[in-house]
Every structure is written in structure tokens, then in C-alpha cells.
């Protein structure tokens, strides 16, 4: 199923003032005696018509498998919310084997697959494949580790323009580097976690960001880190159906990561900041890096209010300071974590290097032992309930 992003005008809210039709630079908007409507074939999604609209009726974007025609829209009394378009939907294809293998490897340590959080939104997945990718254009590429830091991590923004690419926080995309390997075979797909909330880097602009670390000799990471603004990239996905952010504002979310494992947690945090900044559920972040300069998003992270997120940083290579790892920070916050672990509304997400997984597990076991909780019983219960998720590499 290939979804398209269609611009529509809400007939209930529209006051028929004609400002949108006058503003549209490509004459995509027209009207009859009943409704103002947008031609899918002409609209470029430029949003020039949005700001002049006095009611906001113009700012509606639906995902459809078959775009609604102008005649369809002329006949509406209200938007067809909940419908995907006038044509029959096709079942989603299975993910390519190489993607399934990568996802399985990232989650294999903790055992069989875990269901998504009960409150998570239903994701779209496997909409685009290696054989039928969607084209995105690079809208920005910025290094986000400090000057002089050995770790070269980039924040890369991809713009999907008029192509629908719906995703949720926690999902990944696939990028296939162009060219062939030493044996003349096409390169394998590389998976990268999405670092943006579902609304995109900028709400309504149909884009997303990745957090990519350059690896010496790495074909995929060097390809992505060297992309220039305006370059076109073939994208597959989105992928992933379980490592998803709970949508319940009462959900407590404990996030543990190193390096680029922070990508999905940036998406989680931005989702909460933009849509539920006063949510009663707590966000706790345990973030490990060798030095502050090697920690991606360090500056923006420090500006987030403590009322939104409880940040705990662990640095293992700072001169004249003892080495600290995420498990050390977990133990330092034992009292607060024990209170959260006792709650059925608490979720744990771990993302980053595999090496921290065992340390985190042992830290939780110690915390539970000290506070009269049974980690050996709690951990599998949280997994069964979709509240304990691990993606490590």
C-alpha cells in the first residue's frame, strides 16, 4: 500500500472567504457554490495558502491510498476522517528479510518479541521497500558533537515533500547507500532510528530527522554524514511495530541510552514537550557518553525544563573525574526509580550499545532488592505487558 498525503479544506470550518484560492501560487484551489477544494494533482504542499486563512480550515492533511477527487470534495459536508480514500486498501507487505534480521538482532538479547505499549498509536510500517523506495531530499545536515570531539555525529533532516511518510516515535527508516560492494552486489539496507516526533521536525512539514554517527570505513554512516542539502535519498520503511512511545500522558517513561541511541528518546521527549508538557507521567533520561562534547544534543538537552524531563548524564572519560556509566546513574537514583518501578504505568526503554544492557539489568535488580521489589518477576511481567523494550547494537 502506497499512501499519499492529500491537502484538504475542512468544509465545516471554512467561511468561503477566497483568501486561499487567491494565495495559491499553482492554482490548485478552486470552488463551486458549496465548497472550496484542493486539486491533489496540482497542489505542491508549499503551504502558501495556510497563513492567510483566517479560520485554519485550510490546514488539513490526510493520508490516503487513493486521493479524493475535486468532485468528491465538492460533495462533502465534512471531512471524511477515518477513511483512507475512495479506493480499496492493499495489505501491507512484509518487511524485507534483511530488515527483519536487523530488528531481530537488536532485540534478541532479551528473548522473544515484546508487544508495543498498550496505549501506543497504531503505526504504519513497511510502506516503502528497497525495490519501491520513496525519495526524500536533504533539508539539513549538522554535526551535533563538540568541536574536537572524536565522535562525529550528525543531525540529518529529510524532507519527503509531497510523498506521504507517516511514522511514530520509536520507528526506524532504511537507507540503501548507492553503488555496490566489493563483490559487485548492491549494499544492504542500513536502519536508522527516527529522532523526530510524528509531526516532524517542524509540524506539518512532512520531514524527519536522523541521528547518525560516522563510523570509520562504514559505507552507510559515511554516505549519510556526507549528504549535502538538496541531495536526494532513497528511503524504505518506516519499520518497527513494538518499540513505540506510549501515548498515555500518565505513562512514566524511563529512557536509557548511549550515543545515537538517543534518537528515539529525542522523538519521545519532543512528542511530550509539544503535546503534553504538563502530563502527569514522568520522563527520566539516563544518557551515557565518554565526554560532554561527545554527547549529541547536549546543548538543547540542557535547555529542557526539569518539569518536563529528569536528565541524568554519565561520562566515562572526563579528566580528573571517576568513570561513570548509565548503570551508576541508575543506582544513584534508586529511590526514585523504585517508586516508578512499582507503578504499572512505568515503561523502560533501552537503546544504544549492547554493552550497557547487562549493566542496566543488574542495576535494576539491585534497586529492586533494596526496595523490596522482585526484579526477576517484574522484568518478564513488564515485557509481557509491552513495558520493557530493548534495541541495542
TALIN-V88282 format. One record per backbone hydrogen bond with DSSP energy under -1.0 kcal/mol. NH is the residue of the N-H (numbers start at 1). CO is the residue of the C=O. If there is no record, write none. Layout:
nh=NH co=CO
nh=NH co=CO
//
This chain:
nh=4 co=64
nh=6 co=62
nh=8 co=60
nh=10 co=57
nh=14 co=10
nh=22 co=18
nh=23 co=19
nh=24 co=20
nh=30 co=37
nh=32 co=35
nh=37 co=30
nh=39 co=28
nh=43 co=39
nh=50 co=47
nh=59 co=56
nh=60 co=58
nh=62 co=6
nh=64 co=4
nh=65 co=84
nh=73 co=69
nh=74 co=70
nh=75 co=71
nh=76 co=73
nh=81 co=79
nh=83 co=80
nh=100 co=96
nh=101 co=97
nh=102 co=98
nh=103 co=99
nh=104 co=100
nh=105 co=101
nh=106 co=102
nh=107 co=103
nh=111 co=108
nh=120 co=117
nh=126 co=238
nh=128 co=237
nh=129 co=132
nh=134 co=235
nh=136 co=233
nh=137 co=159
nh=138 co=231
nh=139 co=157
nh=140 co=157
nh=142 co=155
nh=144 co=153
nh=146 co=293
nh=149 co=146
nh=154 co=212
nh=155 co=142
nh=156 co=210
nh=157 co=140
nh=158 co=208
nh=159 co=137
nh=160 co=206
nh=163 co=160
nh=171 co=168
nh=172 co=239
nh=173 co=192
nh=174 co=236
nh=175 co=190
nh=181 co=185
nh=184 co=181
nh=187 co=179
nh=190 co=175
nh=192 co=173
nh=194 co=171
nh=195 co=209
nh=200 co=197
nh=205 co=202
nh=208 co=158
nh=210 co=156
nh=212 co=154
nh=214 co=152
nh=218 co=215
nh=222 co=218
nh=223 co=219
nh=224 co=220
nh=225 co=221
nh=226 co=222
nh=227 co=224
nh=230 co=138
nh=231 co=228
nh=233 co=136
nh=235 co=134
nh=236 co=174
nh=237 co=128
nh=239 co=172
nh=244 co=242
nh=245 co=169
nh=251 co=248
nh=252 co=345
nh=253 co=282
nh=254 co=347
nh=255 co=284
nh=256 co=349
nh=257 co=286
nh=258 co=351
nh=259 co=288
nh=261 co=258
nh=262 co=259
nh=263 co=260
nh=266 co=262
nh=267 co=263
nh=268 co=264
nh=269 co=265
nh=270 co=266
nh=271 co=267
nh=272 co=268
nh=273 co=269
nh=274 co=270
nh=275 co=271
nh=276 co=272
nh=279 co=276
nh=281 co=249
nh=284 co=253
nh=285 co=310
nh=286 co=255
nh=287 co=312
nh=288 co=257
nh=289 co=314
nh=295 co=292
nh=298 co=295
nh=301 co=297
nh=302 co=298
nh=304 co=301
nh=308 co=305
nh=309 co=305
nh=310 co=283
nh=312 co=285
nh=314 co=287
nh=316 co=289
nh=317 co=290
nh=321 co=318
nh=324 co=315
nh=328 co=325
nh=329 co=325
nh=330 co=326
nh=331 co=327
nh=332 co=328
nh=333 co=329
nh=334 co=331
nh=337 co=333
nh=338 co=334
nh=339 co=335
nh=340 co=336
nh=341 co=337
nh=342 co=338
nh=343 co=340
nh=346 co=343
nh=347 co=252
nh=348 co=387
nh=349 co=254
nh=350 co=389
nh=351 co=256
nh=352 co=391
nh=356 co=353
nh=357 co=354
nh=360 co=356
nh=361 co=357
nh=362 co=358
nh=363 co=359
nh=364 co=360
nh=365 co=361
nh=366 co=362
nh=367 co=363
nh=368 co=364
nh=369 co=365
nh=370 co=366
nh=371 co=367
nh=373 co=368
nh=378 co=374
nh=379 co=375
nh=381 co=377
nh=382 co=378
nh=383 co=379
nh=384 co=380
nh=385 co=381
nh=386 co=383
nh=387 co=382
nh=389 co=348
nh=391 co=350
nh=392 co=106
nh=393 co=352
//
